[in-house]
Amino acid sequence: MAFLGWLAFDFAERPVEELRANTPPGEFGGRTSDPGPDAGPESASPGPRSAAEEIATLRKEERRLRADLGRLRPRGAYIVVDRANNRIYLRRGDAVEVDAPASTGSRAVLRETGGQHRSWTFDTPPGRFSILSERPDPVWTKPDWAFLEEGKPVPTRLSERREYGSLGEYALDLGDGYMIHGTLYERLLGRAVTHGCVRVGRDALRAIARSAGPGTQVFIY
């Protein structure tokens, strides 16, 4: 979009003759103005378009792209997670209501040395998700890999898998075990250190939980 705006500005500011002089044959207006010595009447092409016509075409394309983006944009609040910079945003239209550091998957690989020889890659998956549920004061049911990582035997009783307080005040469930939740280790926010979930600081999580709920769209890239 910025490129289209710059190109329109460039055409508006530079004289047409300068554009023609600095543009290779066949590129200004999409056609060459010299059909060549062997060209017959049928091969004669129209002359180059004016700068005003070029600008009008670019502006029309810009309007079309903006309309397409408007149709794709979610209505109401939505969440964006930037894995490269480990940040989370709560947006509403063009407004940014929350801009905060987060932690995403470390991409580390854990391999089980015995038993079933399973392996896990701790990555935060990119894509478009919806919040399935919002749980206050969530309890984490630790999966097998959490015990293997700690070098402990995997328990058989469900009560031995439950851990209280480690997910913060809220957990927003995205499905397949992935969540947006709080953390006890806020000093690590801004770094890729999780097992795949998105960790958020207390204040940012509270603000997100107030505006987001089941059905809220989440975009992870």
C-alpha positions as CSV (number, residue, x, y, z in Angstrom):
1,M,0.0,0.0,0.0
2,A,2.9,2.4,0.9
3,F,4.5,1.5,-2.4
4,L,1.3,2.4,-4.4
5,G,1.1,5.7,-2.5
6,W,4.8,6.5,-3.2
7,L,4.4,5.6,-6.9
8,A,1.4,7.9,-7.2
9,F,3.3,10.7,-5.6
10,D,6.3,10.1,-7.8
11,F,4.2,10.4,-11.0
12,A,2.5,13.5,-9.7
13,E,5.8,15.2,-8.9
14,R,7.9,14.4,-11.9
15,P,7.3,15.9,-15.3
16,V,5.9,13.6,-18.0
17,E,8.8,14.3,-20.3
18,E,11.3,13.3,-17.6
19,L,9.5,10.1,-17.0
20,R,9.6,9.3,-20.7
21,A,13.3,10.2,-21.0
22,N,14.2,7.9,-18.0
23,T,12.0,5.0,-18.9
24,P,13.3,2.2,-21.3
25,P,11.2,1.8,-24.5
26,G,8.1,-0.3,-23.9
27,E,7.8,0.4,-20.1
28,F,6.2,3.8,-20.0
29,G,2.5,3.3,-20.3
30,G,3.1,-0.4,-20.9
31,R,3.8,-0.1,-24.6
32,T,6.6,1.3,-26.9
33,S,5.8,4.4,-28.9
34,D,7.9,3.1,-31.9
35,P,6.2,0.1,-33.6
36,G,9.3,-0.6,-35.7
37,P,9.9,-0.5,-39.5
38,D,8.1,-3.7,-40.2
39,A,5.0,-2.9,-38.3
40,G,1.8,-2.8,-40.4
41,P,-1.4,-0.9,-39.8
42,E,-2.8,-3.6,-37.5
43,S,0.3,-3.6,-35.3
44,A,0.2,0.1,-34.6
45,S,-0.3,0.7,-30.8
46,P,-1.8,3.7,-29.0
47,G,0.5,6.2,-27.5
48,P,1.6,6.2,-23.9
49,R,-0.9,7.1,-21.2
50,S,-0.6,10.4,-19.5
51,A,0.6,10.8,-16.0
52,A,-2.9,11.7,-14.9
53,E,-4.2,8.4,-16.3
54,E,-1.4,6.5,-14.5
55,I,-2.3,8.2,-11.2
56,A,-6.0,7.5,-11.7
57,T,-5.2,3.8,-12.3
58,L,-3.1,3.6,-9.2
59,R,-5.7,5.3,-7.0
60,K,-8.4,2.9,-8.3
61,E,-6.2,-0.1,-7.4
62,E,-5.5,1.4,-4.0
63,R,-9.2,1.8,-3.3
64,R,-9.8,-1.8,-4.3
65,L,-7.0,-3.1,-2.0
66,R,-8.3,-1.1,0.9
67,A,-11.8,-2.4,0.3
68,D,-10.4,-6.0,0.3
69,L,-8.6,-5.4,3.5
70,G,-11.7,-3.9,5.1
71,R,-13.7,-7.1,4.3
72,L,-11.0,-9.3,5.8
73,R,-10.5,-7.3,9.0
74,P,-12.4,-8.9,11.9
75,R,-15.3,-6.9,13.5
76,G,-14.6,-5.9,17.1
77,A,-11.5,-6.8,19.0
78,Y,-8.9,-9.2,17.7
79,I,-5.5,-10.4,18.8
80,V,-2.2,-10.5,16.9
81,V,0.9,-12.4,18.0
82,D,4.2,-11.5,16.4
83,R,6.5,-14.5,16.9
84,A,9.6,-12.9,15.4
85,N,9.6,-10.0,17.9
86,N,7.7,-11.8,20.7
87,R,4.9,-9.2,21.0
88,I,1.2,-9.4,21.4
89,Y,-1.4,-6.8,20.3
90,L,-5.0,-6.3,21.0
91,R,-6.5,-4.4,18.1
92,R,-9.9,-2.9,17.3
93,G,-10.1,-1.8,13.7
94,D,-7.0,0.4,13.2
95,A,-6.6,1.2,16.9
96,V,-4.1,-0.7,19.1
97,E,-5.5,-1.2,22.6
98,V,-2.6,-3.4,23.9
99,D,1.0,-3.6,22.7
100,A,3.0,-5.7,25.1
101,P,5.9,-8.1,25.2
102,A,5.1,-11.8,25.1
103,S,6.9,-15.2,25.0
104,T,6.4,-17.7,22.3
105,G,7.7,-21.2,21.5
106,S,11.4,-21.9,21.8
107,R,11.4,-24.4,18.9
108,A,13.5,-26.7,21.0
109,V,13.1,-30.5,20.4
110,L,12.6,-33.0,23.3
111,R,13.1,-36.7,22.6
112,E,12.1,-39.5,24.8
113,T,15.1,-41.8,25.3
114,G,13.0,-44.8,26.3
115,G,9.5,-46.1,26.2
116,Q,7.8,-45.0,23.0
117,H,10.7,-42.9,21.8
118,R,8.4,-39.9,21.2
119,S,9.5,-36.4,20.3
120,W,8.1,-32.9,20.8
121,T,8.9,-29.7,19.1
122,F,8.0,-26.7,21.2
123,D,6.8,-24.2,18.6
124,T,4.0,-21.7,18.5
125,P,2.1,-22.5,15.3
126,P,1.3,-19.7,12.9
127,G,-2.2,-19.2,11.5
128,R,-5.7,-17.9,12.3
129,F,-7.4,-19.2,15.4
130,S,-10.4,-18.4,17.6
131,I,-10.6,-18.3,21.4
132,L,-12.5,-21.4,22.4
133,S,-12.9,-20.6,26.0
134,E,-11.6,-18.2,28.7
135,R,-10.7,-19.7,32.1
136,P,-10.0,-17.6,35.2
137,D,-7.5,-19.0,37.6
138,P,-6.6,-21.9,35.3
139,V,-5.1,-25.1,36.5
140,W,-2.5,-26.7,34.2
141,T,-2.8,-30.4,33.6
142,K,0.8,-31.3,32.9
143,P,1.3,-33.5,29.8
144,D,3.8,-36.4,29.6
145,W,6.6,-34.2,28.2
146,A,6.6,-31.9,31.2
147,F,7.7,-34.8,33.4
148,L,10.1,-36.2,30.9
149,E,11.7,-32.8,30.6
150,E,12.2,-32.6,34.3
151,G,13.6,-36.2,34.4
152,K,10.7,-37.4,36.5
153,P,8.5,-40.5,35.9
154,V,5.2,-39.9,34.2
155,P,2.4,-40.2,36.9
156,T,-0.6,-42.4,36.4
157,R,-3.0,-40.4,38.6
158,L,-4.6,-37.2,37.2
159,S,-4.3,-35.5,40.6
160,E,-0.5,-35.7,40.3
161,R,-0.5,-33.8,36.9
162,R,-2.4,-30.7,38.2
163,E,-0.3,-27.6,38.8
164,Y,-1.8,-24.5,40.3
165,G,-0.8,-20.9,39.7
166,S,1.7,-21.3,36.8
167,L,-0.7,-20.1,34.1
168,G,-1.5,-16.8,35.7
169,E,-4.9,-15.3,36.2
170,Y,-6.4,-16.3,32.8
171,A,-6.0,-18.8,30.1
172,L,-7.4,-18.3,26.6
173,D,-7.7,-21.6,25.0
174,L,-6.8,-21.8,21.2
175,G,-7.2,-25.6,20.9
176,D,-4.8,-28.5,20.6
177,G,-3.2,-27.6,24.0
178,Y,-2.2,-24.1,22.9
179,M,-3.2,-21.1,25.1
180,I,-2.6,-17.5,25.7
181,H,-1.9,-17.3,29.5
182,G,0.0,-15.5,32.2
183,T,3.4,-16.5,33.7
184,L,5.4,-16.5,36.8
185,Y,8.5,-15.5,34.9
186,E,7.7,-12.0,33.5
187,R,11.4,-11.3,33.4
188,L,11.6,-13.7,30.4
189,L,8.9,-11.9,28.4
190,G,10.1,-10.8,25.0
191,R,12.0,-14.1,24.5
192,A,11.1,-17.3,22.7
193,V,11.2,-19.7,25.7
194,T,7.8,-21.4,25.9
195,H,6.7,-24.9,25.0
196,G,4.3,-23.5,22.4
197,C,1.8,-21.3,24.4
198,V,1.9,-17.5,24.3
199,R,2.8,-16.1,27.7
200,V,1.7,-12.6,28.6
201,G,2.4,-10.3,31.6
202,R,-0.3,-9.8,34.2
203,D,-1.4,-6.3,33.2
204,A,-1.5,-7.0,29.5
205,L,-3.3,-10.3,30.1
206,R,-6.0,-8.5,32.2
207,A,-6.6,-5.9,29.5
208,I,-6.8,-8.6,26.8
209,A,-9.2,-10.8,28.9
210,R,-11.5,-7.8,29.5
211,S,-12.0,-7.3,25.7
212,A,-11.5,-10.8,24.3
213,G,-13.6,-13.9,24.8
214,P,-14.9,-17.0,23.1
215,G,-15.0,-16.4,19.3
216,T,-12.3,-13.6,19.3
217,Q,-10.0,-14.0,16.4
218,V,-6.3,-14.6,17.0
219,F,-3.7,-14.1,14.2
220,I,-0.2,-15.6,14.8
221,Y,2.6,-15.0,12.4
